[in-house]
Amino acid sequence: MICARIISSDAGSILAACDKELLGKTFSEGDISLTVDENFYGNEEVDAETFKEMLKSSGIANLVGENCVSIAIELGLVTEKTVLKIEGIPHAQILNL
């Protein structure tokens, strides 16, 4: 499952999403550290179809995990070469202007 949350900000809405099993974990590699914090990513579980709709309607997205990122790639919102891997965990950010 995917945990996803829409965050309202002055810049618009941000979709924060991660693979559920990554919540609460921290990944580090070199100078890069990523904590998959429930306060940011939320804990509301969504299925793949709901997540796809959320992605399509989001201008900004922060994604962590194989499942989340592969769906973004499938939709053409992210390419393999723009995905950052931290300890092998895919992380992608999307900004649509």
Backbone bond lengths (Angstrom), bond angles and torsions (degrees), N, CA, C in turn:
res aa  C-N    CA-C-N  psi(-1)  N-CA   C-N-CA  omega(-1)  CA-C   N-CA-C  phi
1 M - - - 1.452 - - 1.529 110.02 -
2 I 1.309 113.34 163.08 1.452 122.00 179.43 1.519 108.88 -116.23
3 C 1.322 116.60 135.66 1.457 121.38 171.89 1.519 106.82 -99.41
4 A 1.316 116.63 128.36 1.460 120.58 -176.60 1.515 110.41 -138.99
5 R 1.328 113.23 148.08 1.463 119.59 -178.15 1.522 108.42 -148.23
6 I 1.323 116.60 136.69 1.455 122.34 173.37 1.524 107.42 -96.48
7 I 1.334 115.67 125.64 1.460 122.15 179.80 1.524 107.72 -111.65
8 S 1.316 116.75 126.29 1.464 120.67 176.89 1.511 109.28 -87.08
9 S 1.331 115.79 134.73 1.456 120.79 178.06 1.518 109.23 -141.87
10 D 1.325 116.91 173.86 1.456 121.38 177.85 1.530 111.07 -61.81
11 A 1.331 116.74 -28.59 1.466 121.93 -178.84 1.531 112.08 -83.80
12 G 1.314 117.24 -3.04 1.465 121.35 -176.29 1.512 109.51 119.12
13 S 1.315 116.00 -162.16 1.461 119.06 -179.18 1.525 110.56 -94.80
14 I 1.317 114.01 145.13 1.458 121.96 179.61 1.526 107.65 -119.39
15 L 1.327 116.23 131.28 1.457 120.93 173.50 1.524 108.01 -94.32
16 A 1.314 116.42 119.89 1.466 122.31 174.79 1.524 106.23 -110.21
17 A 1.328 117.01 122.81 1.461 119.73 -177.14 1.527 111.04 -145.08
18 C 1.324 114.41 146.75 1.462 120.08 178.55 1.521 109.54 -149.80
19 D 1.322 114.64 160.08 1.453 119.54 171.30 1.527 107.18 -68.52
20 K 1.319 116.42 132.67 1.467 121.84 -171.77 1.525 113.57 -52.07
21 E 1.321 117.47 -40.17 1.464 120.47 -175.22 1.532 113.36 -69.13
22 L 1.338 117.43 -8.66 1.465 120.99 -179.94 1.532 113.31 -92.18
23 L 1.336 116.92 -12.38 1.467 120.21 -179.40 1.529 111.49 -55.12
24 G 1.330 115.03 132.75 1.454 120.58 176.96 1.518 114.72 85.86
25 K 1.327 117.95 -2.70 1.463 120.71 -178.11 1.525 110.62 -99.44
26 T 1.327 115.01 154.50 1.456 122.39 176.03 1.521 108.62 -120.31
27 F 1.329 115.50 136.43 1.449 122.26 179.47 1.527 108.21 -122.67
28 S 1.329 116.60 134.32 1.465 121.21 -178.40 1.512 109.74 -134.52
29 E 1.332 113.84 143.59 1.455 120.49 175.55 1.524 107.27 -155.68
30 G 1.321 116.09 116.85 1.465 119.86 -176.21 1.518 110.22 60.97
31 D 1.330 116.11 -128.53 1.471 121.57 -179.68 1.520 113.02 -86.22
32 I 1.333 116.91 -0.13 1.466 121.03 -174.85 1.518 110.16 -101.23
33 S 1.334 115.50 132.67 1.456 121.70 176.24 1.530 108.33 -135.76
34 L 1.302 116.54 136.23 1.462 121.91 179.98 1.516 109.26 -132.86
35 T 1.323 116.14 121.07 1.464 121.28 175.33 1.514 107.94 -106.82
36 V 1.313 115.70 125.58 1.462 121.84 -180.00 1.531 106.43 -90.22
37 D 1.317 114.20 82.57 1.454 123.15 -172.44 1.535 111.04 -87.01
38 E 1.316 115.87 129.21 1.463 121.48 179.11 1.524 112.18 -59.98
39 N 1.326 117.68 -30.10 1.466 120.63 178.43 1.525 111.83 -63.16
40 F 1.330 116.98 -29.91 1.466 120.86 178.98 1.531 111.32 -92.79
41 Y 1.326 117.05 -49.99 1.463 121.31 -174.73 1.522 113.46 -82.77
42 G 1.311 117.52 -16.12 1.458 120.98 -179.81 1.513 111.60 76.65
43 N 1.322 115.33 -176.46 1.466 119.37 179.13 1.526 111.42 -135.00
44 E 1.338 116.77 14.46 1.458 119.79 177.52 1.525 109.50 -78.58
45 E 1.312 116.38 120.30 1.460 121.28 -178.85 1.519 110.50 -85.28
46 V 1.331 115.01 135.91 1.464 120.93 177.07 1.524 108.69 -129.95
47 D 1.333 115.54 152.66 1.459 118.96 176.65 1.530 109.36 -83.95
48 A 1.318 116.53 172.80 1.462 121.86 -175.22 1.526 112.20 -60.47
49 E 1.319 118.51 -40.54 1.464 120.76 -178.74 1.528 111.73 -66.41
50 T 1.310 116.88 -42.00 1.465 120.81 177.17 1.518 109.90 -63.93
51 F 1.325 116.32 -42.38 1.461 120.74 178.91 1.532 110.88 -61.79
52 K 1.316 117.35 -41.76 1.467 120.61 178.04 1.527 110.92 -59.07
53 E 1.312 117.18 -43.17 1.465 120.67 179.08 1.531 110.89 -65.43
54 M 1.326 116.50 -39.36 1.461 120.41 177.69 1.529 110.36 -62.84
55 L 1.327 116.62 -42.94 1.462 121.42 179.70 1.524 111.65 -63.03
56 K 1.322 115.83 -45.21 1.466 120.80 -177.85 1.519 112.26 -62.05
57 S 1.327 116.97 -29.85 1.462 120.27 -176.55 1.529 113.46 -98.35
58 S 1.332 117.64 2.99 1.463 121.12 -177.76 1.520 111.33 -99.57
59 G 1.316 115.48 136.91 1.457 120.69 175.34 1.518 112.21 -86.00
60 I 1.324 115.89 -28.59 1.462 121.70 -179.84 1.533 107.38 -130.97
61 A 1.325 115.83 134.31 1.468 119.28 178.30 1.518 110.29 -142.41
62 N 1.326 115.52 144.86 1.447 123.95 175.73 1.518 105.73 -125.46
63 L 1.330 117.00 115.24 1.464 122.04 -171.46 1.522 111.24 -123.41
64 V 1.331 115.92 138.32 1.457 121.22 177.55 1.529 109.03 -135.83
65 G 1.327 115.79 127.70 1.456 120.42 174.65 1.517 112.89 119.59
66 E 1.297 114.62 152.64 1.464 122.33 -178.02 1.521 112.15 -58.51
67 N 1.322 117.34 -45.44 1.458 121.63 -177.27 1.528 111.75 -65.67
68 C 1.319 116.57 -51.27 1.474 121.66 -179.84 1.517 111.73 -58.12
69 V 1.313 115.34 -51.85 1.456 120.22 -174.95 1.525 111.22 -67.36
70 S 1.330 118.15 -37.70 1.472 119.76 -179.96 1.529 111.05 -65.35
71 I 1.316 118.01 -33.65 1.466 120.81 176.14 1.521 110.27 -67.05
72 A 1.328 117.36 -41.50 1.465 120.89 177.42 1.531 110.65 -62.78
73 I 1.326 117.12 -38.63 1.470 121.22 176.55 1.523 109.82 -65.23
74 E 1.329 116.48 -45.67 1.469 122.14 178.92 1.528 111.47 -56.15
75 L 1.322 117.11 -37.80 1.461 122.15 -179.38 1.533 112.55 -81.87
76 G 1.324 117.19 -4.71 1.457 121.10 179.80 1.520 113.96 78.81
77 L 1.319 117.21 17.87 1.462 121.52 -179.39 1.521 112.58 -89.61
78 V 1.328 116.12 -17.50 1.458 123.58 -178.16 1.533 107.10 -141.22
79 T 1.327 116.53 147.38 1.462 119.95 172.45 1.520 109.18 -110.34
80 E 1.314 115.60 155.53 1.473 120.92 -179.49 1.527 111.85 -52.95
81 K 1.332 117.49 -40.71 1.460 119.07 -174.65 1.524 113.65 -75.20
82 T 1.326 117.82 -10.53 1.468 119.34 176.88 1.525 112.26 -97.19
83 V 1.311 116.94 0.64 1.470 121.46 -179.91 1.524 109.38 -85.68
84 L 1.318 115.86 126.53 1.454 122.56 175.79 1.528 107.59 -89.88
85 K 1.322 116.93 135.65 1.466 119.85 175.86 1.522 108.54 -114.52
86 I 1.317 114.18 126.78 1.458 121.63 178.47 1.524 106.43 -118.36
87 E 1.325 115.90 115.28 1.469 121.49 -173.47 1.529 109.84 54.08
88 G 1.320 117.06 33.56 1.461 122.10 178.39 1.515 114.61 83.05
89 I 1.339 117.84 -2.49 1.468 122.21 -179.15 1.533 108.91 -91.48
90 P 1.334 118.16 121.36 1.463 120.56 179.86 1.526 112.55 -68.61
91 H 1.334 114.94 139.16 1.462 122.56 177.26 1.526 107.24 -137.49
92 A 1.318 116.78 130.07 1.464 120.87 179.15 1.514 109.77 -138.23
93 Q 1.306 114.13 148.37 1.465 121.08 174.44 1.523 107.79 -124.65
94 I 1.316 115.64 141.41 1.455 121.73 -179.39 1.522 108.03 -123.39
95 L 1.325 115.66 135.10 1.454 121.58 175.20 1.516 107.20 -136.22
96 N 1.311 116.88 110.27 1.459 122.37 176.98 1.521 108.43 -104.24
97 L 1.307 115.56 119.24 1.465 120.21 -179.74 1.513 111.00 -95.00
